[in-house]
Amino acid sequence: MEPIEEIIANNLVNLRKKRGLSLDKVADLTGVSKAMLAQIEKGKSSPTVTTLWKIANGLQVSFSVFMKEAVKPQIEKININQLPPVIDNNGNYLVYSIFPYHPEKKFEIFTVDLKPGYSHISEKHLGEEYILIKSGELTIDIHGKEFVLNTNETINFSSSAEHSYINYSKELVSFYILIYYPDDIH
């Protein structure tokens, strides 16, 4: 089992048990099959970004709650190149959780790599998104309106709006996503 799969598995099991939910109930809440949830909990399936968003939305939790490790030091230095990604779209959309959600801070930060010619449709979810382009050119479709962002440009919007990330270019686009949760979530 890959380390990220083990972390996701442990966090999903702990969250489900803490809330006293059966796999059937979690399947009802999330729209993810009981069989898939069981595979994820056993670490036998690596969930896609889309699947994790469905679970997060159904359980009303942040996306990164599934990727956080148990104990964090007071000062934390992170090498993004050493983080395991959550992979979607056959490896064309990779999400790295840099700073997972913490209730006292009410935000989480990711870095994303989107390969040339690919797009990713995001599930509607809680919070507000703040995007900062690290390198490349990203097109974001928010509720049918396209916004083109280049290196060092930013945008923010409500995550409850339909949105997708598109890389029309021939180069990899890398960007940071900060998701702020104004209301208390778990």
C-alpha positions in Angstrom: 0.0 0.0 0.0 1.3 3.5 -0.9 1.7 5.9 2.0 -1.0 8.2 0.7 -3.4 5.3 0.3 -2.8 4.3 3.9 -3.3 7.8 5.2 -6.6 8.2 3.2 -7.7 4.7 4.4 -7.0 5.5 8.1 -8.6 8.9 8.0 -11.8 7.6 6.2 -12.2 4.8 8.7 -11.6 7.0 11.7 -14.0 9.7 10.5 -16.7 7.1 9.7 -16.3 5.4 13.1 -16.2 8.7 15.0 -19.5 9.6 13.5 -21.0 6.1 14.0 -21.7 5.7 10.3 -22.0 2.4 8.5 -20.5 1.9 5.0 -24.1 1.8 3.7 -24.8 5.2 5.3 -21.6 6.8 3.9 -22.5 5.4 0.5 -25.9 7.0 0.7 -24.5 10.3 1.8 -21.7 10.5 -0.8 -22.9 8.6 -3.9 -19.8 6.4 -3.8 -20.6 2.7 -3.8 -20.2 0.7 -0.6 -17.8 -1.6 -2.4 -15.5 1.3 -3.4 -15.6 2.8 0.1 -14.6 -0.6 1.5 -11.7 -0.9 -1.0 -10.5 2.6 -0.1 -10.7 1.9 3.7 -8.7 -1.3 3.2 -6.1 0.6 1.1 -6.8 -1.6 -1.9 -8.0 1.2 -4.1 -6.4 4.6 -4.7 -9.4 7.1 -4.9 -9.4 9.7 -7.6 -9.7 13.4 -6.8 -13.3 13.3 -8.0 -14.1 10.4 -5.7 -12.5 12.1 -2.7 -14.5 15.3 -3.4 -17.7 13.2 -3.5 -16.9 11.7 -0.1 -15.8 15.1 1.4 -19.0 16.8 0.2 -21.2 13.9 1.4 -19.6 13.9 4.8 -19.4 17.8 4.9 -15.6 17.8 5.5 -12.7 19.4 3.8 -10.9 17.6 1.0 -7.6 17.4 2.8 -9.0 15.8 5.9 -8.3 12.5 4.2 -4.7 13.3 3.6 -3.6 14.7 6.9 -1.2 12.8 9.0 -1.7 12.3 12.8 0.9 14.6 14.4 2.4 17.8 12.9 5.4 19.7 14.4 5.0 23.3 15.4 7.4 24.4 12.6 7.0 22.5 9.4 9.2 22.6 6.4 7.8 20.8 3.4 9.5 19.8 0.1 6.6 19.6 -2.4 8.6 17.2 -4.5 8.5 14.6 -1.7 4.7 14.8 -1.2 2.6 11.9 -2.7 -0.1 13.1 -5.1 -3.7 12.2 -5.4 -4.1 11.4 -9.1 -7.0 11.9 -11.4 -7.6 11.8 -15.2 -5.1 8.9 -15.7 -2.2 10.9 -14.2 -2.9 14.1 -16.0 -4.2 16.0 -12.9 -2.1 15.6 -9.8 -3.0 17.2 -6.4 -0.5 17.6 -3.6 -1.8 18.5 -0.1 0.7 21.0 1.3 -1.2 22.2 4.4 -4.3 20.1 5.3 -7.4 21.7 6.8 -7.3 22.6 10.5 -10.4 24.0 12.2 -8.5 26.8 13.9 -7.1 28.0 10.6 -10.2 27.3 8.4 -8.2 26.7 5.2 -6.2 24.1 3.3 -3.5 24.6 0.6 -2.7 22.3 -2.4 -0.5 22.5 -5.3 -1.8 21.1 -8.6 -0.1 20.0 -11.8 -2.3 19.8 -14.9 -0.7 18.3 -18.0 -0.9 19.9 -21.5 -4.2 19.4 -23.3 -6.1 18.1 -20.3 -8.9 19.4 -18.1 -10.4 18.6 -14.8 -14.0 19.2 -13.8 -14.2 19.9 -10.1 -17.2 18.8 -8.0 -19.0 21.8 -6.4 -17.9 21.9 -2.8 -17.8 24.0 0.4 -15.7 27.1 0.7 -14.0 29.8 -1.4 -11.1 29.0 -3.8 -8.0 31.2 -4.2 -5.9 30.2 -7.2 -2.3 31.4 -7.7 -0.5 30.3 -10.9 3.0 29.0 -10.2 3.9 28.4 -13.9 2.1 28.0 -17.2 -1.3 29.1 -18.4 -4.5 27.9 -16.9 -8.0 28.5 -18.1 -10.7 28.2 -15.4 -14.3 27.8 -16.4 -16.5 29.2 -13.6 -20.2 28.6 -14.3 -19.7 28.8 -18.1 -17.4 31.8 -18.1 -13.7 31.3 -18.9 -10.8 33.1 -17.2 -7.2 32.8 -18.5 -4.5 33.0 -15.9 -0.7 33.1 -16.4 2.3 32.8 -14.1 1.9 34.9 -11.0 -1.8 35.7 -11.7 -4.6 34.9 -9.2 -8.3 34.5 -9.0 -10.8 33.7 -6.3 -14.4 32.5 -6.4 -17.0 30.5 -4.5 -16.4 26.8 -4.7 -20.1 26.2 -4.8 -20.1 27.4 -8.4 -19.5 24.8 -11.2 -15.9 25.1 -12.2 -13.2 23.3 -14.1 -9.5 23.7 -14.8 -8.3 23.5 -18.4 -4.8 23.5 -19.8 -5.1 24.4 -23.5 -1.4 25.0 -23.8 1.5 22.6 -24.7 3.2 23.1 -21.4 2.5 21.8 -17.9 0.6 24.3 -15.7 1.3 24.3 -12.0 -0.8 26.2 -9.5 -1.7 26.6 -5.9 -5.2 26.3 -4.5 -6.1 27.7 -1.1 -9.6 26.8 0.0 -11.0 28.9 2.8 -13.9 27.5 4.8 -15.8 30.5 6.4 -18.1 28.1 8.3 -16.9 25.5 10.8 -16.4 22.1 9.2 -14.7 18.9 10.3 
